[in-house]
Amino acid sequence: MAGVQSALLPLAILLCFPLSSRAAPFQAALVQDMAQILLENYCFPENLVGMQEAIQQAIHSGEILQIQDRKTLAAVLSAGVQGALNDPRLAVTYEPNYVPVWPLLLPSLPAEQLVRLVRNSVKLDFLENNVGYLRMDRIIGAGTAAKLGPLLRDNIWNKVAHTSAMILDLRYSTAGELSGVPFIVSFFSDPGPLIHIDTVYDRPSNSTEELWTTPSIMAERYGTKKDLIILTSKRTMGAAEAVAYTLKHLKRAIVVGERSAGGSVKVQKIKMADSGFYITVPVARSVSPITGQSWEVSGVAPSVNIIAKDAVVNAKSLLAVRSAIPKAVQSISNIIERHYAFMDRVPALLYHLQAADFFLVTSEEDLATKLNQESQAISEDPRLMIRLEEDQFAFSDNKDSEDEMVPDDSALLGTLADALFKVEILADNTGYLRIDSFDDSFLEPELVERMEKGDVLQKRHFFTIFDRIQNRTIQYDTQRWITGQHYGSMRGVYVMTSYYTASVGEEFAYLMQSLHRGTVIGEITSGTLTHSKTFQVEDTGIEITVPFINFIDNNGEFWLGGGVVPDAIVLAEDAVGHTHEIIEFHRGLQQLIHQMGKLLETHYAIHEVALKVSKVLRAKWAEGMYRSVVDLESLASQLTYDLQETSGDHRIHILYCDVEPESMREVPMIPTAEEVGYIINALFKIEVMPGNVGYLRFDMMIDMEVVKAIGPQLIQSVWDKIVNTDALIVDMRYNTGGYSTAIPLLCSYFFDVEPLRHLYTVFDHSTSTVTEVTTLPSTLGPRYGSLKDLYILTSHMTGSAAEAFTRTMMELKRAVVIGEPTVGGSLSSGTYQIPGSVLYASIPNQVVLSAVTGKVWSLSGVEPDVIAQATDALNVAQRIIAARLMNRETGK
């Protein structure tokens, strides 16, 4: 308590100060005594530091001096002390006729009186379904329990211990002793491990007591397996609150009713000076080690908030719900085990359901939600749903009615065909086939097959069905014989959908899309085809929908239901018009893909790779992989993905631009005299750090012609200020690249004039030229030279020409690179327009050969000498420089 005593020192000193001469002796004595009482008795002594200013204001306040009425003075003092300590339990009253009443200690009463008291404060009853009801209007303390042990054991605890569930009614419990809390909590707990349930600090004795569950009790334990409901009201106070709070936060009981009173462990009413004034002070406090907080003042918040008079009825309903949980879980487990299509997921799913924590379930809706969350977490299958029954229209995957009979009469057959199909030939020889109903046992696979290749002898797999109920797998492939002609695979098929597209129609749209045989246009389909059955969970209002069929497409992917997302999303009423636009776009698609391949073969740096990629593009088009492309923007995206995936080069991009990209304008803009200063300030940052270490950051590699234009100002403003440092840090962490033409000049500053150093070799495929790049014989301004240490900082952003400079200096062992691996793909790319379109291809047209190894530079980026987070790279560099300097000074 040394810290508390030092905290109270300002208050104690204050009490020794003489009062203002204007203060009446009575008022002075009253305020001094109030402060002394708080100092010795208030259970939060650490908060009394804030009383200094409040007491000064109270003593020197003209308001107090002018108050003659003692009750008014008491009210003013109450408001002051409550506001200063933020504790509503503190209260000053004026009661000249108050006679303290000391409560009798119950253990001192005769046994007969104790028995009568217990019988009046404890009521035991047994409700339907073996539910115990125990009402306790007083928490019996340890002393009384010890004296009446056999009576309590035989008439209360052992009787209630054999019930299947229990309601502990504390709605009328306004008294009791905290010493009785450990027994009650232990009764509803297991023997071990022991649980620390409360810590009580008593200020007058300056002592702390810990309350724990006990390893043995005088009665049979109720244990932790059976449900416990605690009822509370606004009147529930004191030790009863401790019981409810502890068992709630141990997740042992569900609290039903109203928020409790928010009482205190111990409150005393103490007389102030020799007067009729009293101050009510909480002298002890409780802190739960379970939550780190307390029930005092704020009360116990119920799990189920309901008016107190309805709490018993609600508790019975709640117990009915909770008693149904094991059976509901088992019923759902049995349904899943028998019907769920993903048989490999069943064991983990069943284990998870059995091990789930249902403590917070207080209604059938809660139970359905919890079960659904648990099943979804393991299955990751949106078709597996558990919910309350709903009286609403739902699509059904199962036809209970008998199959419709196909008539033999040709006239009736024609009438049926007219009802099912609408056929029309539109402009440009475009066929139109409308289907409003499918026979799911025949039409769908046959219709898909008709859209396939004309060679009926070539077998192609469409999809696979696994039926869990029948435990069989069926593969659907092309059939050798079908009636009528094949449509073939080369002509376009466009499937229009709407929100009403459902059942087998939805499945057909999905198949045409997954087989890359058609383009889907319109609205997202209904998403009601789940291949599932819905079962009622016995004795509940809960139902479970279980997918018993798995639909596996020709790519081996499981379709988990959900709506089919069209390649082109438009309103259903606009689908026909939009389809004509896409048909027109597709007529020129093959030529665009062919032109892209030609550009790649002409300009890409590695010709063998370009030939391979061009071939892959043509093959993808022939296989229908571009049927999902519906406009130039989606074509640009798909081409970029295919080009990068096939070539392994992330620098290739296809751009959709209404105007010519800036990158096609090769001539850089030369800044005006007024712009030079702005460019230097924007791009360059310099600093001379402790130890005469230079720091140079620039965020863009500018063109050589621009460097020449701003050279004199650049040397004067930047270079001259750092060239005489003993070591230099070049920060490339934020430099994403730019022009490569200035790399030789930049490198030259860090080598001597002679000999010229070979930096790297560039092969340009577009011009079929080979250029050996070296340092320059002359530079503007002094060189840094080859002897002083150089460090380059990098990040995942460092790319293009900035990466080329970094790799060059690293390979020539002129710099230590610190930071993160760079982007990859040094030097420049050319931008070329795909003829007849507003698509532009950014194609790397140069191969860079190492001056050291003669090998082609990797596309994977520069791996630093010292790996570090980009944010920490500068600090790492400074530490390395300091260590090297120390080693040199010590001669190591």
N, C-alpha and C positions, 0 to 999 in steps of 0.2 A: 504493500500500500504506500510505498515511499513516493511514487508518482502522484497518487491522489493527494497526499499530504502537501506536497510542493504546489500542486494545483490550487489547493485551498488557502495557501499563504496570503494571497492578496485580500481574500475575504476576511481572514483573521486580523490582518493589519488594519483593515478598514474599521473593524469594530473597536479598535483602540483610539481612533481619531476623535478629537473633541467635536461635538455637534455645533451647528450654528447657534448663536445666542438667541436667534428667533425661535428655535425649536423648543416646544414645551417638554419638560422632564418626562411626562407620561408618554408622549409620542416617541421620544428618544428611547426610553426603556422598552417600549413595545417593539420597535423596529430592531433594536439590538437583540432582544430575546428571540424574535422570529429568526434572525440570521443564525443565532447560536443553535437553535433547535434544528434548523435545516442542516447545519454543519455536522451535527452529531447523529442525525437520524435519517436524513434523506438517502434513499437507496441508489441515487446516481450522483455521488459526490463529485465525480469528474465534471459534471455540468455546472457546478456552483461557481466556477471561475467567471462565468458570464453574469453572476449576480452583483459584481462589484459596481458596475455602472448603474444597475437598477436600484441598488440600495442607496447610492449617493443621490440619485434623483429623488428617491422616496424621502430621504432625510431632509434634503435641501429644498424640496418642492413646496412652493407656497400653497399648493392644493391641499396637502396633508395638514399643514398648519391651520388652515381655515376650516377644516372639517370638525365640527363639534359633535355631530351625531355619531355614536359609537358603531351602530350597525352599518351606516354609510362608510365609515372608516374601514370596517372589516371588509366590505365589498370592494373598496378601492385597493386595499392590500391584497385581496384575493386575485383581482384582475392583474395586478402588477407581478405577483410571484408566478401566476400561471403563464403570463405572457413571456416573462424572462426565461422560464425553464421549459416552456412548451409542454406542460403536464397538467391536464385538467383535474387530476386527483387532488392537487394541492388546493386547500381552501382555508381561508381565515373566517371565523364566525365569532359573533359576540353573543354569548349565552351565560349571563350571570347566574342563572338558576340551574345550570347543567350539573347533574350528578352522574359521574362515571359509573357504568355498569360493567363489571368484569364477568365475562362468560365463564360458566363452570367448566372445569376440565372433566370431560366425560369419563375417563378411566376412574376418577375418584368417586363416581356415583355408585350406589349399591347395584348389585347384579340385577335385581328385579326392575329397577328403573331403566337400566341399560337395555334390558330385553324389551321393555315397553317402548323405549325410544326407537330401537331398531325396527320393531314391528310397525310403528307408525311412519317410518321414513323409507321402508323397503317393501315393495309389493312384487310378488312373483306370480306369474300366470302362464298357462300353456295354451297356445293358439292352434289353429288348424295346421296340418302338415308338420306337426311336431316342432313348431316354432316357439321358442321360449321368449317370454316378455318379462323383463326385470326393470321395475321403476325404482330409482334411487333418488330420494329427495335430499339426502345428505351423504357425503363421502365419508365413510367410517375410517377413522384414523387407526394407525398401527397399534396404539395402546388399547383402544377399545376392542379391536379385532383379536388381540392376544388374550384379552379377558373373556371374550365370548366365542373363542375359536370353535369349539365343537358345535355350538348352536348355529353359527353362521355356516359352517361346513355342511352340516346335515340338512339344514332347512333351506339353504339358498344355493350355495355353490355346487354341491354334488348333484342336486336335483337338476339344475339348469345345464350342467355339463353334458347331459345325455340328449339334449335337443339337437335337431338337425341344423337350425339356424337361430339367431338370437336378435332381439330388439332390446337395446339398453336405453331406457327412457330417462334422460337427464333434463327434461324440460322444466321441471320444478325444483331442481337441485340448486339451492341458493346458499348452502352452507356445507361445511365439511373441513377435513384436514388434509393438507398436502401429503402427509405421511402415509395416507391410504392409497395414493396413486400407484406406487410401485406394485402393490399386490394386484390391483385390477388389471394393470398392463401386463403383469406376469401371467395372470389367469388366461389372458387371450394370446399368449405368446408361447413359444417352445422353450424347454429348459435351457437350451444353449443355442448359439452363444449369447452371453448376457448383453443387454442393451443399455447404454447410457441414455436415460430418457429426459433428464432435467438437471439444471444447475441453479441453485438458489443462493443468492448473496443476501446476508442479513447485515444491515449497516450498523445498528446499535452495538452488536457484538463483533462487528468487522470480521465475520466468518463466512465461509462458503461451504455448502453441502451439495454433494452429487447424489442424484437419485438414479438407481439402477434396477433393472429387473432382477429377480432372485432365482437361484438355481432350483430351489424347492419351495413349495407353498403348502398350506395346510389342507388344500382340497385337490380334487381332480382338476387338471387343466382343461380348458376348453380348446386350446391349441390354435393353430393358424389356418386350418383347412376349411372350417365352416364359416359361412357368411355372418357378419356382424354389422348391424345398423345401429347407429347412435342418434337419438332424437334430441334436438336442442331448441331452445326458445330464447326470447329476449331476456328472460329471467335467469337463464342458466349462468352461474357465476362461480368464480373461485376455483376450488379443487376440481369441480366437475368440468370446468373449461380445460384444465390441465389434462384430464383424462381424454376428453374429446379431441383436443389438439394433438396429443401424442399419438393416439391410435390412428387418427386420420393420416398424419404425416409418416407413420410407419407403414402406410398402405394396408392397415389391418382392418379398418372400419370405414364405412361410408356414413357421412354425417348428413342427416335429413332434418330440415326445419328452418329455423331462423338464425341469423347471426347472434351469437351469445352476447352477454352484457358487457364483456370486456372489463372484468373486475381486476383484483390485485391479489398477490400472494399474501400480503400482510399490510394493513393500514392502521395507523394509530392516531388518536385524537389527543393532542398534547396541549396543556395549558400554557399560555404565554404570559410571563411575568406574574405579578400579583394582581391579576385583573380577571375580568370575565371573558377574555379573548382566548380562543382555541385555534390551533392550526392542525388540520388533518394532513398527515404525511404518510406516503407509502414508504415503509421502512425496510422492505425486502423486495427483491425482484427475481424473476424467473427468466432464464435463457435456455431455449431448447437446443441441445447439441445436434439435433436432427436437422433443424432449419437455420440455426443461428439467430432466430428471432423469438418472439414471445406472443402469447395470447392476451397478455395484459393490455388494457385500454382498448385495443382494436377488436378483441373478441375472436371467436372461432367462426370462420366463414363456412357455411354448409356446402356439401358436395351437391345436394339437391335443395334448392331454395324454395320453401313452401311455407305457408302460414302454419303456426304451431299446432292448431287444433286439427289440421288435416294430416299431420305427420304420420300417425299410426297407420292410417289407410294407405298412404303413399308408401310407407315402409313395407307393408304386406305385398303391395303390387310389385315393388322393387325386388323383394325376396322371391316372388314368383318368377320374375324374369331371370334372376340370377340362378335359381334352382334349375331353370331350363337350359342353362349354358352348357353343361357337360353333355346332355343328350343332344342338343343342337349341334355341337361340335362333332360328336360321333356320327350323327346322321349325315352331316355334310361330308365328313371324311369318307363314309361308306359310299355316298353318291359319286364323289370324285374318284374313288378307287375303282368303281365299277364302270364309269362312263367317260372319264377324261381322256381325250385323244393323245395327249403328250404323256405316254406311260412312263417315260424316263424321269419326268418331273414329279410324279405322284409321291414317291417315298419322302422326299424333302418337303413337299407341300403338306403331307399328313403330319410329319414330325413338327413342323412349324405351327400348325394349327393347334396341336395338342399342347405345345409349350408356350403358347401365347398368354400374355398377361391381360386378364379381363377385369382387373380391379376397378377401372373407371366406368365400366358398363353399368348404367343405371336405368336403361329402357331398352325395349326391343329394337328401337331405331339405332341406339348406340351399339347393340350387339351386331346388327346387320352391317353397320358401317365398319366396325372393328374386324369382323370376319372377312369383309371384302378387302380391306386394307392389307390384312395378313396374307390372303390368298394372292392378291395382285403383286405383293412384294416378292414372292417366290416364283410364281408362274410367269410373271411379265406377259400375261396374255389378257388383253382387254376383253376378250369374249367370255372369260370366266368371271361371272358377276354374281354377287350376293346382295340382296336388297329386300326391303319390305315389299309385300305384294301391292301392286298398283292396278286399279281398275281402269285400264286405258287400252286403246287399240294398239296391237302389236303385230308386226309381220311374223308369219310362221314359216319355218323352213320345212315343216313336215305336212304332208297332205294326208289327212285322215280319210278323205273321200275316195271312192273307187276311181281308178284311172278312167279317163274318158275313152269311150269306144270310138275307134276310127271307122267310119261307115265304108261299106263295100261299094255302094252305089256311086258311080262316077259323078252324077249330078250333085249329090250331097257332098261328095269329096271336094268338088269345085267350090261349092258354097262355103265349106269349111276353110279352104285355102284363101278365098277372098276375104273371109273374116279375120284370118290370122295375118295375112300379108298384104302390103300395098306396094306395087311395083310401078316404076315410072322411068322413062328415059329423058334426062334433062339435056340442056345445051352442052355442046362439045362432047357428045356421046358419054355423058356421065350417068351411070345407072343409079337409081334411088330405090332402096328396099327398106320398107318400114315394117318392123316386127313388134307387135304389142303383147305377144304371149309366146312363151317357149314351152315345148314339151321337154322337160329337163332330162328325160331318159334317152332322147334321140337327137333332137335338133341341134343342141349346142356343139357336141364334138363333131357332128357331120358338117355343120355350118363353118366351123373353124377349118375343117379339112378342105372344104370347097375353096377356101381362100388361099390354100397352100399351093405348092408347086404342081404343075401339070403332070409331072411324072408320078403316076399312082404307085409305081413299084418302089419308089424311094420312101423308106419308113422314117417317120419323124415322131418324136415323143412330144405330146401336148402337155399332159399333166398327170398327177397321181393322186388318188384318193385313198386315205386310210380310214376305215370305219372301226372305231373302238368297240362298239356294241357287237358287231358281227365278227370283229377281230380278223378283218381281211383287208388286203391292199389290192386296189384295182388301178392298172395303168391304162391311160387313154392315148393311143397312138393313131397314126394314119391307118386307114383300112384299105385293103386291096381293092374292094369293089364298093362303089357308091353309085346311086342313080344320078343320071345327068352328067354334065360336063364340069370339069374343074375350072375355077376362075384363074388359077395360077398365082404365083407369088410375086410377079414383077409389077403388076398393076396396083395402084394405090387403093387402099380401103380406109374409109373414114367413118368412125363410129360416133354417132351423136347421142349424148346422154342428157338426163335431167335429174332433178332431185327425186323424181318418181321412178327412175330406173332402179329396179330391185330384183331380188331373187336370181334366177338364172340369167336374166339380162345383164345384171351387174357382174356376174361371173364371166359372161362372154366378153364384156368390155375389158375386164381385167386380163383375160387370156390374150386377147388381140394385142393389148399393150405389152404384156410380158413376153409374148412371142415375137415382138417387133414386127408384127404383121399389119398393124393398123394404127391410125392416128385417132386419138379420142378427143372429141370436141364437145363442149357444152358445160353443164353444171356437174358438181361433185354428186355422185350417186348416193342413194339413200343410206347405205352402210348398214343395212338390216340383215344382210346375208352372213350369218355367223356359224352355220352348220351346227347348231346347238339344240339342246332340249332343256326345258325348264321344269324343275321339280319343286314341290312343296316340302319344306323342312317340317317334319312331323311335330305337331302340337305347338306350332308357332305361326306367326304371320309373316314368316320369312320365306323367300324363294331363292333358289340357286339356278343359274343358267350355266350349263356345262357344255362346252364344245366337244361333241363326240366324233366329229369328222375333221381330219386335217387335209387341207387342200395344198398340194405341193406343186409349184409350177415347174416348167422345163429347166429352170436354172437351179432347182433344188431349194428354192425359197418357200417358206410357209406363208400362206396368206392368212393373216389373223383378222380378217374381216375389215370393217371400216369402209368408208366410201371410196370409190375409185376416183382419183384426182385426174381430170383430163389433161392432156398435153396443152390444150388451149382452153382456158376457162372463160366462158362467155355465157350470157343468159340463154336459156333454152330457146326462146323465141328468135334469138339472133344466130343460132347455130348454123342454119342452112346457109345464110349469106356469108358467114365467116368461113365455112367449109370451102366455098368456092374460091375465096381468097387464098386459102392454104393450098388448095389443089394447084392454083396458078403459081404459087411460090415454089411448090415441089417440082414443077416442070423444069425449072432452071437450077435445081439444087445439085444435080449430078455435075453440071458444068462448073458450078462454084467450087465444089470439092476437087474437081480435076484441076482447076486453075490454082487452087491452094497447093496441091501437090507439086505443080510445075514451079511455083515460086520457091518452094522449099528446095527442090532439086537444083534450082539456079543459084540460090543465095546462101543456103545453110552451110556453115563452116565445114562440117564433116559430110562429105557427099554420100558415103555408104549409108550413114544413118538417114539422110534425106530420102534416099531411094526406098529404104525399108519403111519409113513412116508414110511415104506417098502410097505405097502398096497397101499398107494397112488401112488407110483412109478409104481407098477404093473398095476394099473388101468389106469394110463396115457399111458402106453405102449399099453394096449388093446384098448384105445380110439384113437390111432394113433397120440398121441401128440409128439412122437419121430420120426415121418416120416421126419421132417425137419432136423434131425440130419444126417449129411452126412460123418462125420469122427470122429476120437477120440477127436480132439480138440473141435469141436462143441458139442460133447457129454459131455465133461468135463464141458463146460460152462452151458449147459442146466441142467445137474444134479445138479450143484452147486446152480443154481437159484431155482430149484424145492425143493431141500433139505432145503435150508434156508427159503423159503417161507412156506413150510409145517410145519417145526419144530419150526420156530421162532428163530432159533439159527444161528447168522451170523458167527459163528466160523467154521462151516462145509464148507470144500472146497474140490473140486475134481481137482487134478492137472494132467496135461499131461506132462510127463517127459520121455525123452529118456534114462536118467540115473537115478539111485536111488537118491531120494532127501536126502539132508544132514540131515533133521529132522528124518530120520530112523536110523541114527547112534547115538545111545543113549549115548555112552561113550564120554564125553567132552575131548577136547585136553588140556593136561596139558602144560602150557607154560614153555619154557626153561628159565634159569637164565637171559639170554640176553633179553628175551621178556617181563620179568616182569615189568621193568621200563616203557617200551613203553605202556603196557596195562594200568598201573596206570595213566599215563599222558593222555592217550586217553579217558579213561572212567570217570575219576574223576576230579572235579574242586572244590577247596575250597577257602574260604575267611573269614576273620574275619572283620566284618563290624562295623561301629561306634556303640557304646553302648555295645560292647563285644557280638555282635550277630554273631553266626557262620552260614556259608552258605556251604552246601554240595550238589553238583549236580553230579549224576551219571546216565548214559544213557543206561545201560544194567544190567539186573540181571544175574550175573555169577553163575556158578555151585559151589556147596559146596566144591567139590574137588579142584577146581581152587582157591577158597578162601583160603583153607588150604595151597595151594602151594605158594601163594603170600602174605599170612597173615602177616608175620613179616614186610615186606617192606610196606604193605598197612597201618599197624598201625603206623609205623614211618613216612611215607610220608603224610598220610592223617589224620588219626583219632587223633593222639596225638596233632595235631595243632588246633583242634576245640573242643576237649572233655571238656575243661575248660571254654567254653563260658557260658554266662548266659541264652541264648536261642539259639535254632538251627532251621534253615530253611532247609528242605530237598527238593530239587528240582527234581520232577519226571515228569516235563512237557515234556521232550524229551525221556523218557524211555518207549519204546514200549514193554518191557517185557524180557523174557529169561527163565532161569531155576528157578523153585520154591524151590529148595532144600536149598537155603541159606536164605529163608524168616525167619525161626525160629531164626537163628543166628542174623540177622539184627534186628529183634524185641527185642531180648534179651538185646541188648545194651541200650534200653530205658525203661527197667524195673529193679527192684531190684532182687538180687539173690533169695531171698525167699519172698513170696512163688512163685513157678512156676506158670505162667499164662497160662491158656488154650487159645490158639489163634484161632483155628478153627478145624473142623473135616472133613476129606476127605474120601469119599466113591469112590473106584475105581471099576467100573463095569467090567473091563477086568479081574481083579483078584478076584473080590468079597470080597475085604478087606476094613475094616474100620480103619482109623488111626486118633488118636487124637493128634493134633499137639500142642506142648507147648513151652514155652521159655526154654532155655538151662541152666543147672546149672552152667556152666563155660563159659567164653569167653576169647579170646586172647586180652589183653589190658584192660584198665579201662572201666567201664560202664558209660553212660551218666546219668543213674538213672531215677527215675520216677517222680521227683519233678520239674525239669526245663521244661520250656515251649518248645513245639515242634510243628512246622508248616510244612505241606506238601503241595507243589505246584503241581497242576495237569493241564492237558490239554486234548483235544480230542484225543491226541496221546497216552496218558498213558494207558497201557493195560497189559494183561497177569499177570505175577508174580509181576510187579510193581503195578498193580491195586490191587492184593491180599494183598500186604503189606499195601497199603493205606487204604483199606477197614478194615483190621484188626485193625490198629491203631486208626481208626475213631470209630469203634464199641466199642472198649475198652476205649474210651474217653481219649486216651493218646495223641492225636494230633488234631490240628485244620487244616482242609483241606481247601485250598483256590485255586480257579481257575475255570476250566471248568469241566463238567461231563466227566468221563473217557470212554474208548471204550466199556467196558462191556464184561463179560465172563472171569472170573479170572481162574488162574491155567492152567494146561497143556492139550494138545491134543496129541493123538497118530496118527502116519501116517502108513497107511496100504495099501498094493498093492491089487488092484482088480485082482483076478486070471485071467491069460491068457491075460493080457493087459499091457500097459505101463501107465495105469491110477493109481493114488494114492489118497487115501481118507484121509484127515485130519479130525479126529473125536474126539471131546471132550469126554474123557473117565472118567472124574472125576466129582463128585458132591461135592460141598463144603457146609458144614453146619455151621451156625453162632455159635460162642461160647456163644453169649449172648441170642439169641432167639431160637436156635436150628433149625431154618428154612433154607431152601436152599437159597444160595446167588442168587440174581437176575442177569439176563443176561443184564440188562439195564445200568450197569455201576454205578460208585460211584457218588452220588450227593454231591458236596462240601458243607461244613458248610457255606462258604462265596463264593458266585458266583462272578467271575470276569473274564475279558478277560485274556487269557493266557499271553499275552504280558504285562499286568498290574499286574499280580498276585504277583510278588516280591515286587512292590511298596506298594500294599495293605497290605501284610504281615508286612512290615517295619512300616507302619502307625499303625497297630494294636499293634505291640510290643511296639512302643513308647507310645501309649495311655495307655496300661496296666502298663508300668513302671511309668508313671505320676500318675496314680491312686494309685499305691502302695506307691509312695513317699508322696502323700497327705493324705494317710490313708483311701481312699475311698474303 
